[in-house]
Structure formats: structure tokens, C-alpha cells
Amino acid sequence: MAKTTEKSGDQPSSRREALVREADMQTRAIMRLEVWKRLSYSMIAVGVLLGYWNLEAGGPDWAFPLAIVLLVVFGLTSVVLYLGVSRAKENVKHILDAADVDLDARHGDARDDDSGPSAASPKTADAKSGSSR
């Protein structure tokens, strides 16, 4: 029995499904990394505030060394996470290209659908509901 293929004719559907599933798993992992990236950015802000508190507002002596540690550790963490997330997003795009999935075309099809209420003009929507302006 022959394998079924998609429109492109060069991808077996099971390989395409596996690539789409892999892209989905990587996208979920990217979303989790984005949370850690935001947390890292927040800790940089805390470091800046602690440094300001110590230098300008007469805060405790421990605030400035802690600020330096936070800025160095989370600054490096932010750089690593930023680079990792941006490269991971590129990787997902390459996986979807290999699976012949065009995300722009999918969104375009959803907007061109005439069945939804957003596709109807206000006059058409009023005519369907029976009210007039």
C-alpha cells in the first residue's frame, strides 16, 4: 500500500505530522524560556534598584554588592536566553518550512472565510439579524 502524501507530493503525511508535532513541542519550550527571560530582566531591574537605593538613598551596605551580583548573573543569563530564544524561533521556522507549513497562508485563509461575523459588513450583519439603521 502506498503512503499518502500532502499537496506538495514530496512529504509523507506521517513525516509532516512528526515535524509539525516537533515544532509544537519546541514552541511550547520557547514559551517557557520566554518566562525565564522575563524573570531575568526583572532581576536586572531589581539589581539596578538596589544599587540606586544604596548609592543615592543611603540604603544598607549589603545592597550594592548584591546589586552587582544580580546585574552580572542575570545580565549574562538574559543574553544567553535572548540568543537561545531567537535561535530556537528560527529553528521552528525551518522545521515548519521542511513540513511545507506556511503560517502566513493559514492566517490569510482564516480572514478570507466569509462564514464568520467579522467578515460581514455592518449592513449585512444588520440585514441578517432583521434590524435596520
C-alpha positions as CSV (number, residue, x, y, z in Angstrom):
1,M,0.0,0.0,0.0
2,A,1.4,3.4,-0.9
3,K,2.0,6.2,1.6
4,T,-0.3,9.1,1.5
5,T,1.2,12.5,0.8
6,E,0.2,16.1,1.2
7,K,-0.4,18.6,-1.6
8,S,3.3,19.1,-2.1
9,G,3.7,15.5,-3.1
10,D,7.1,15.2,-1.5
11,Q,6.3,14.8,2.2
12,P,4.7,11.6,3.6
13,S,1.9,12.7,5.9
14,S,3.4,10.9,8.9
15,R,6.7,12.7,8.5
16,R,4.9,16.0,8.1
17,E,2.8,15.3,11.2
18,A,6.0,14.4,13.1
19,L,7.7,17.7,12.0
20,V,4.6,19.7,13.0
21,R,4.4,17.9,16.3
22,E,8.2,18.7,16.9
23,A,7.6,22.3,16.0
24,D,4.7,22.5,18.5
25,M,6.8,21.0,21.3
26,Q,9.6,23.4,20.6
27,T,7.2,26.3,20.5
28,R,6.0,25.3,24.0
29,A,9.6,25.1,25.2
30,I,10.2,28.6,23.7
31,M,7.2,30.0,25.6
32,R,8.7,28.6,28.9
33,L,12.1,30.1,28.1
34,E,10.4,33.4,27.5
35,V,9.0,33.3,31.0
36,W,12.6,32.7,32.4
37,K,13.8,35.6,30.1
38,R,11.3,38.0,31.6
39,L,12.2,36.9,35.1
40,S,15.8,37.5,34.3
41,Y,15.0,41.0,33.0
42,S,13.1,41.6,36.2
43,M,16.0,40.6,38.4
44,I,18.2,43.1,36.4
45,A,15.7,45.8,37.3
46,V,15.9,44.7,41.0
47,G,19.7,44.9,40.8
48,V,19.5,48.5,39.4
49,L,17.0,49.5,42.1
50,L,19.2,48.0,44.9
51,G,22.3,49.8,43.5
52,Y,20.4,53.1,43.3
53,W,19.0,52.6,46.8
54,N,22.5,52.1,48.2
55,L,24.2,54.9,46.3
56,E,21.6,57.6,46.2
57,A,19.2,56.9,49.0
58,G,21.6,55.7,51.7
59,G,20.5,52.1,51.8
60,P,22.2,49.4,53.7
61,D,25.8,48.3,52.9
62,W,24.8,44.9,51.6
63,A,22.6,46.4,48.8
64,F,25.4,47.4,46.5
65,P,27.3,44.1,46.4
66,L,24.0,42.3,45.9
67,A,23.1,44.7,43.1
68,I,26.4,43.9,41.4
69,V,25.9,40.2,41.7
70,L,22.3,40.4,40.4
71,L,23.4,42.5,37.4
72,V,26.3,40.2,36.4
73,V,24.5,36.9,36.9
74,F,21.1,37.9,35.4
75,G,22.7,40.1,32.7
76,L,24.6,37.0,31.4
77,T,21.5,34.8,31.9
78,S,19.5,37.3,29.9
79,V,22.0,37.3,27.0
80,V,22.0,33.5,26.9
81,L,18.2,33.3,27.0
82,Y,17.8,36.0,24.4
83,L,20.1,34.3,21.9
84,G,18.7,30.9,22.7
85,V,15.1,32.0,22.2
86,S,15.8,33.9,19.0
87,R,17.7,30.9,17.5
88,A,15.0,28.5,18.7
89,K,12.4,30.6,16.9
90,E,14.4,30.4,13.7
91,N,14.7,26.6,14.2
92,V,10.9,26.3,14.4
93,K,10.5,28.3,11.2
94,H,12.9,25.9,9.5
95,I,11.1,22.9,10.8
96,L,7.8,24.3,9.6
97,D,9.3,25.1,6.2
98,A,10.5,21.5,6.0
99,A,7.0,20.4,6.7
100,D,5.6,22.7,4.0
101,V,3.6,24.7,6.5
102,D,3.1,28.4,5.7
103,L,1.8,30.2,8.7
104,D,1.1,33.3,6.8
105,A,-1.2,31.4,4.4
106,R,-3.1,29.8,7.2
107,H,-3.9,33.2,8.8
108,G,-4.9,34.6,5.4
109,D,-7.3,31.7,4.9
110,A,-9.0,32.4,8.2
111,R,-9.5,36.1,7.3
112,D,-10.9,35.3,3.9
113,D,-13.6,33.0,5.4
114,D,-17.0,34.5,4.7
115,S,-18.8,32.4,7.3
116,G,-17.7,34.5,10.4
117,P,-19.4,37.6,11.7
118,S,-16.2,39.6,11.3
119,A,-16.3,39.1,7.5
120,A,-19.7,40.6,7.2
121,S,-20.2,44.4,6.8
122,P,-22.3,46.2,9.4
123,K,-25.2,46.4,6.9
124,T,-25.0,42.7,6.1
125,A,-24.9,41.8,9.8
126,D,-28.0,44.1,10.4
127,A,-29.9,42.6,7.5
128,K,-29.2,39.1,8.8
129,S,-30.4,39.9,12.3
130,G,-33.5,41.7,11.0
131,S,-32.7,45.1,12.4
132,S,-32.3,48.3,10.4
133,R,-30.3,51.5,10.9
